[in-house]
Amino acid sequence: MENLLFALNAVMPVFLLILTGIILKKIHILDDQFISKSTKLVFKVALPALIFQKVGSADFSQIFDMREIIYIVGIVTVSFLLIYFLSGFFIKNGAERGAFVQGAFRSNIAIVGLGIISNIFGETGVARAAIALIFIFPMYNIYAVLALIMPLKKGHAGAGSMILKAIITNPLIIAVFIALPFSLFSINTGEITGHFLGYLSRMTIPLALLGVGGSLNFSSFKKGFVKALSSSIIKLIIYPLIVIFILLAAGFGGESLGVIFIMLACPSAVSSYVMAEALGSDSDLAAAIILLTTLGSVVTIGTGLFILRSLGFI
């Protein structure tokens, strides 16, 4: 019973906020304009403030583990290559294949992941995940663009600049780099700055998750449900299972295992839809994958945490 409560306490607050966003959108309290503006506020202001506060106040020696980074980079890279290669055997339409691959490997770490990690591991867990984002975000952007343009058998003039701009101007990566000196040299930001960052940080996860719920597109199942379901099964079940086996075989446990599992088991990133649409891929399929994985992740991540906790691995 204790382990079940542990899993529920981790995922249910996140799911309920997403569900609230869905309901508020349906009854027209939230609209597209609000969701768009609040998403920008979260991504460009609130979330960077949260990351700066958690990383800057943490002991760098406790949150940085090069071995973790190597395994994360390796797992994400190999998973992308395998999913891309295998998808070619049963998806012949290039636009569908790109959306399928991106949806199956790219995780919504910054919003859903940090929300669940914060519920379980608190500030050190969030700081550990934020450090990993420095390495994960560039990979996600590069692999996502490759996944979307390669199946189309044609180049995209703006692909290279899109990748570079997405990495260099990413507010979350910038926030981590600004926070690193504060963590390394134990610099105190002061009480006033601390309270200010605290106010911004506390609104981040609720506002972000309401936006995720409000942005879910329930009309995206006009076609390709089987492909969306298949990509979602890979993202939520097959991929996390492989991740767990690899990490356990490598000797990971405790907070380290839990944080990596949650990051890579998260639902498909909401930005997958935007990128698919920008690069001429199947944006309807991307939206369907986001919807299925977001709703399904409460069960799969919760189950994974319950099992890992019951077996004493976290």
QUIVEN-V628850 format. One line per field, one symbol per residue. ss: DSSP state (h for helix, s for strand, l for the rest). phi: phi as a letter, one per 20 degrees, with the letter a starting at -180 (. if undefined). Layout:
ss->???
phi->???
This chain:
ss->lhhhhhhhhhhhhhhhhhhhhhhhhhlllllhhhhhhhhhhhhhhhhhhhhhhhhhlllhhhhllhhhhhhhhhhhhhhhhhhhhhhllllllhhhhhhhhhhhhlslhhhhhhhhhhhhhhhhhhhhhhhhhhhhhhhhhhhhhhhhhhllllllllhhhhhhhhhhllhhhhhhhhhhhhhhllllllhhhhhhhhhhhhhhhhhhhhhhhhhlllllllllhhhhhhhhhhhhhhhhhhhhhhhhhllllhhhhhhhhhhhhllsllhhhhhhhhllllhhhhhhhhhhhhhhhhhhhhhhhhhhhhllll
phi->.ffffgffffdfgfffffffffffffemfdcffffffffffffecffgfffgffffeefgfeddcffgffffgffffffgfffffffffccefffffffffffecedeffdffffffffedmfffffffffffgefggfgfffffffeefffmbfcgeffffffffffeffffffffffggfffdleefnfffffgffffffeffgffffffffefdeeeefbmfffffffffffecfgfffgffffffenfamggffffgfgeeffffffgffffffdmeefffgfffgfffffffffffgffffffffemec
